[in-house]
Amino acid sequence: MKFYNKLASVVVLCIMGASCQKYLDVVPNNVGTLDYAFSNRNEAENYLYGCFNAYQSINRDVENNVGFVTSSEVVYPLGLDDNPFNQIKSPGFKLIRGGVQNTSDPVINYWNGSNGGQPLYIALRRCNIMLENINKPYDLKEPEKKRWIAETKFLKAFYHYYLIKLYGPITLAKENRAIDGPIEATKVKRATVDESFAYVTQLLEEAIPDLPVIIGNRLLELGRPTKAMGMALKAEVLTTAASPLFNGNPDYVDFKDKDGRSLFSATADPQKWSLAAKACKEAIDEFLAQGGDLYNRIPIDKVSNVSDELKQVLKLQAVITEKWDQNPELIISSQYDFPYQGFSFPKLNQESVSLGNEHPSNWAVPLSTTELFYTKNGVPINEDKSGVFDYSGRNTTRPGDADNKHYIKEGYETAKANFNREPRFYAALGFDGGIWFGNDKINESDAYYVQGRGRFALAGPKSQYATNVTGYWPKKLVHYMSIMNQNASFTSFKLPVARLAGLYLLYAEALNEEGAASKADILSWVDKVRTRAGLVGVATAWQQYSNKPGKPDTKEGRREIIHQERRIELCFEGQSGWDLRRWKELQGVLSRPLQGWNVNEDAPANYYRPVTIAVPTFGLKDYLWPIKNEEVVKNENLTQTIFW
């Protein structure tokens, strides 16, 4: 696509060195450089592409996405920093293990741009330069100018919002400050968290009317902001602002600036949930009006004879891996291909074993994440009273049988925990004994199954590097048409950033917290997602199958259901870590050791013994990021993040 080809050219220039710095980091008093950069429409368009650079990197680099690496959904082995094949240079996966984050050189530092983080204040400076100079190109027509202004404001809102999610109250880059002005003018304070969210909302409300309703030239411009994208981002912003971490958080009552002004409100404002609910509904209506819908197409490429059960699994996988221009559910997507399929793909045959160095299959899913997924009755595994799931005996084994043959190899001994689970469990997870359709097979009768027990198993540990330390793989992050035989050939896809199912669940959450809607109305939005997942509605499932049948009848019970539904539906998409933060639930999730199977053992009885593979360290201070001490020293008006 033209837009991203040009953007890629800007990125290449950055890699080449100083010449890119002169091009992108233009200073306001460099009149000659600015005049050239905005001398005509084409040059100005190139500058606009530079404003998108950090946006693209954030949506592409999941290893630097705090919502991905701190969610406990994926665990990466320790001690691999010096491995020559290690593509993950960021220390982000170490964060939940503790002892990594600091104020001298923060990990994933988006304030300054280091240790995996993008320099978002530089990105904001570029956006401001764009807005300051938008009237200079002589041949830029008014409709396009309005669109570019709106796109730049969308980016400014996105960058400010990302900083708020990490740092809480931030300094607002409303306009650039002259570098030849008084030094005191550069020493800005943090705005309050409410002022920070209000500014982001203002930017989006200014941008949305002038963003295109649809992308007319999908070949050249797909991925640029649309009205629905702006409205979906606004909905998420307002929901985050209403959430417990930011809305009257008593833990931050002493978070004040140097003048003693409180940066967090002492009391929660319930009206924020009403604003969030309204924004969610408006975003849903706009997206549906433009042809958006939940993805429900069963893949047919390289598929021949498969059962209805497997078709459902493939459909749920395709929600993530479908081509972005053919997926009606995608609202916002990364514009770069997801690069880590080889980390998520178990070895299925002897030919693929030799690929361990380049494609190590070592992104491991802890047992706690696998246990989020419901039973086939659509209720939590510790609540199902029907007898289909043996909760107390889930870590013991049984052989695959005819009733589960579409998910588990018949006759293969595997954990009871893998039986009688909802379709999303089998679409999201690969496990010892689990059917793995694809890898150049087109008939279900020929499908591979994972063999993961012990070092001699195909998918078992092969080296310190090529080892999945829990025995579960994030299958959701692998396209079913990708191949690892003697060579690897990955069918590309782009990881969603926002999609309709997530927006439905966000709306259900806001309605529930607002408290004005009926139970039926609230749950109807959850049920839309569950129906696509092959499950009955919430009220029916809990009434018929749960030992807590009254759970959906209370606000607190519905909250628990909605939170679990979001963690299941959006698992491995870089969302759960952010959700758990704004809900103030991440500390509880990371208070327990992360466990997996005893992967070096061959015998089922020994393999299926939970062992601790990581002991998370997450305290109250870890909800918000520290600012580099150097910044606080240089700017005496800047307050360090509370508890740091």
Buried (B, 14 or more C-beta within 10 A) or exposed (E): BEBBEBBBEBBEBBEEEEEBEEBBBBBBEBEEBBEEBBBEBEBBBBBBBBBBBBBBBBBBBBBBBBBBBBBBBBBBBEEBEEBEEBEBEBBBBBBBBBEBBEBEEBBBBBBBBBBBBBBBBBBBBBBBBBBBBBEBBEEBEEEBBBBBBBBBBBBBBBBBBBBBBBBBBBBBBBEBBEEEEEEEEEBBBBBBBBBBBBBBBEBBBBBBEBBBEEBEEEEBBBBBBBBBBBBBBBBBBBBBBBBBBBBBBEBBBEBBBEEEEBBBBEEBBEEBBBBBBBBBBBBBEBBEEEEBEBBEEEBEEBBEEBEEBBBBBBBBBBBBBBEBBEBBBBBBBBBBEBBBBBBBBBBBBEEBBEBBEEBBBBBBBBBBBBBBBBBBBBBBBBBBBBEBBBBEEBBEBBBBEEEBBBBBBBEBBBBBBBBBBBBBBBBBBBBBBBBBBBBBBBEBEEBBBBBBBBEEBBBBBBEEBBBBBBBBBBBBBBBBBBBBBEEBEBBEBBBBBBBBBBBBBBBBBBBBBBEEBEBEEBBBBBBBBBEBBBBBBBBBBBBBBBEBBEBBEEEEBBBBBBBBBBBBBBBBBBBBBBBBBBBBBBBEBBEEBBBBBBBBBEEBEEBBEBBEBBEBBBEEBBBBBBBBBEBBEEBEBBBBBBBB
